[in-house]
Amino acid sequence: MKASKFIGMTVLDNDAKEAGKIAELEIKLKHCLVDKIWVATGSALNKKYFSVKEEDLDKIGDYVQLKLNGKEIDQKTKVNKLGELAETGSLFKDIVGKTVLTCDAMDVGKVGDMLIDPKGCLIHNVLISTGPAFRKKHLVVSDEDVHSFGDYVILKMSKEDVNKRITD
């Protein structure tokens, strides 16, 4: 599942009552893991966020169902802003748009999305968009293709290797 499609899904407690919507993913890129899933509750003017981990997830389909009941959700620490408890630069929105470079420092494109397994909290692939706006092409890389994540994403691949794997 694309991370961008997972964000926005409705979250239910174990009593099938709406608990909120997926607001953001906190990611540990070096380990290819989704560390926390941030859920938004409340109205647009009074939004609060709480996080859940893999062990709190029960089922994922058209909705995300938690193993927690309403009382347990109410007891979770809630914050007014996502950045209050999340590590700097670890949110999905911070990673999308990062510039991707080859091992020989050539610009490949930008991180466009990620393919995740929400139930296992794993990141399977990173989707990279490359090329001009009207003729965008895509490159799918796995954790084995990535040398390092930081201000930039550096691949273990050369420009020739990248060109062989780019698709429309």
Secondary structure by P-SEA (a helix, b strand, c coil): ccccccccbbbbcccccccccccbbbbccccccccbbbbbbccccbbbbbbbccccccccccbbbbcccaaaaaacccccccccccccccccccccccccccccccccccccccccccccccccbbbbbbccccbbbbbbbccccccccccbbbbcccaaaaaaaccc
